[in-house]
Amino acid sequence: MRCLEGHFQASRTPGKRDGDWHTTLRKLRHDAEMVTWLEKEGLAKTEVKKLFRGIYHAARPKHSETPDKVFEVSFAEQTDDRTLWQQANNKAVFIDPSGQEVPTRTLRAKGAALKGLEESFASSGRLVAVKVLTERALRLLRRFLQASTFYFYPRSGHHLLALLEDGLASPLLAQIVDGLRNALPATLGAHTLTGIRAWKADNSPLGKGSVATRPELAESSVDSAVKVLLWVVSGTALNGSATTALELRRRDEEGSGSQAVANIKYAANRAVIWGQELEAVWTGPGWESGFLQRGIHLLFTFGWSDAACAALALLAFLVILSAAVSAVTALDQEAEGDCLPDDCGANCSLSLLQRRQRQSVSHDGTLRGQRFKLLKRFNLSQDPKEEWDVIAIPDANLTQSCANYVDDNSTVFSRGKDLVLRVASACADGKCLNSGRIMSKEAFKFGVFSFTVKVPKCNWLWPALWLLPGNTHGEGEYGGWPCSGEIDVLETVHDESNGAFNVVSGFGSTADFASSCASTNSTSCSCTTGYCTSSTMSCGPDGCSTADKYFVEDVDCPKVLHEHHHGHHHEEIHPSWKEHTFVLSWQDGELVTWVDPTLSIDEAGDLVSITPKPDGNISARKHQTRDPLSGLPLPNNGVAAPSWKAYRRSTTPKWQAVEPFMSSCFDEATSAAPFDQAFKLVLNIAIGGYGGAACHWGDESCSTACGGAVGSEMVVSDISVWQRTPTTTAATATTTTTITTMPM
């Protein structure tokens, strides 16, 4: 992800690197048409359109006979036109936001409907799938490929080529890849994605009368195990018959000529898939005139062919033999593991695009190479009910804590610029404590969420910062809790120095750890039989450990209370952590939480990186060597947990185990379900109720053993939400050019 993003930002974003002064007439014609269309759409400046059209018409007389010959565009001096050309030529002037979309469902047909096609592929090495994508996915993909300026490379056959590292990589394509692999497990499931390329054809007068208008499909996929060619432009754009547009040929190993085995008709939303024994050759006609009529061939390659694996194995052996391992290791460390080619074999690593979408946070906990716009900063000084629902509900049927959540202005209120949640009083019968709980009126899907807050401690408190879908009961798109999911940014209890980061969902009973389910007959997830529920995803067959913990701050409740009483203080004491900032990054297939990281904000106010603070230190409380919830030993005899934790679907078995239930019950569920729906923010203070606590709901222990919690407060000074911005950088020059507009 970062390698692709870094290469893209450094090479193609306006304002990065010096200008590229070289082009060809064929590429210049395309770029002039494109910025003209973008200008009509309101997506590019008029000055950009005038510049490209003017340069094209100035160059056409000299280069019309050799439209593919590279030439240099020169300017006599440092003019506005020269500056604008530096910003726009061979740059990503516009990347359409549709590429950032992640439809809940991309493929029209389910895996069962494609089983027959997979059987055909197994016997013949090829298959053709019609109407592959849903209408929305097709519309988004077509727009992304037509409207984005990332076709930088003139290729033989009068085409321009776009590569992943120059802006083609996108969440939309990653989602389509996931859909293809899930729908065709026997054909694609064993192979990682190794590349994506997009060719755009020339249908201008420069392309008329061309002998060959073929994209390099065979040459570009010779090393891959399986190829998927997808068409998005309507067949009406062809200027001839679509019947035999693509020919599949059996690859000849001995040089005696390839043999045609199938002719494929062209149609939009059609996928042609073939194996390493075959090659594809475009034999169709050209394309009607008009910018949006330019044909586009989108080619996905999966896995490595047997020959490629053998060649890579030989290369690896030679590298080792030549003692170049250290250089390779240095490169790997510099790129943090994302830049080297994938390995061959059954355990092939994720391709660059898959890493790009699935693992945006590096192994050291740093998030960078992305940009997040501030979407919302909650106004905490106003009446909380403007932006929050104050929840009134007893905790009797939730967690059995002593908290009786009330809405009477005593448990939730603003104080100056802060939002305050308070354990206000004991209930009349002494068997519960009146406390505060709120849920945001607005829901969010993906983004970076930061909470700056003083969290109360001791007195068996259980404060939390978390996210829930739907309503306060967690009843969302996929059913009641826990099937629709829960994200706990921070949970901490009593005298713990750590915070817990939990990811909660139901999961299938066929998992190895199904015996840890709370119920084998869950009514909230009753779409399918034998479905059971789970709590924390960090808990496996051996129970819960410190796997979900991150260090915040030491607190010693007995010591604080002892010093307080011996100092002859008579006022109530309510210990708390100092103010800390808790940050959640929630992206598709990945959730990461930090405590007190460094947030880097650029001049535009965008969040551009998150860097974790150094890991926690040795706990000052030498006596605490066991986790208070599980009773398991703390690592290193009391060493505090790290300052950040991550869950990724690819490495979280309980998250993966949700998929069979989701796919069988919900057509729109993605592989990231249930964390593919909008969630609301929740803050609350519970008291007791957890394992090992001194009090629980409906018992006088609430006001005796836990009565010291009355008066405890959670004080919140900031809650902000950022969301990832589309990679959109329109070239904007404040100066005016003198190029005269000419008709094409």
Secondary structure, DSSP 8 states (H G I E B T S, - for coil): -HHHHHHHHHHHSTTSSS---EE-HHHHHHHHHHHHHHHHTTSS-HHHHHHHHHHHHHHHHHHTT-TTS-EE---SSS-HHHHHHHHHTTS-S---GGGG---S--BSS-GGGGHHHHHHHHHHSEEEEES-B-HHHHHHHHHHHHH-----EEETTTEEEEEGGGTT--HHHHHHHHHHHHH-HHHHTTS-EEEEEEEEE--SGGGTT-S-----HHHHHTT-SEEEEEE-S-GGGBSS--TT-EEEEE--SSSS--EEEEEE---TTEEEEEETTEEEEE----B-SSGGGS-EEEEEEES--HHHHHHHHHHHHHHHHTT-HHHHHHHHHHHTTSSS----STT----HHHHHHH--B-TTS-B-S--EEEEEE--TTS-GGGTEEE--EEGGGTT--SEEE--SSSSEEEETTEEEEE--EE-TTSSSEEE-EEEEEEEE-SEEEEEEEE-B-STTEEEEEEEESSSTT--BTTBSTTTT-EEEEEE--TT-SEEEEEEEEEEETTSTTGGG-S-SS-STTTTSTTEEEEEETT-BTTB--STTEEE-----HHHHHHHHHHTT--S----B---EEEEEEEETTEEEEEES-EEEE-TTS-EEEEE------B-S-TT--B-TTT--B-GGGTB---SEEEEEGGG-HHHHTTHHHHHHH-TT--TTTTTTS-EEEEEEEEES-STT-S--TTSGGGTTTTGGGTT-EEEEEEEEEEEE---------SS---------
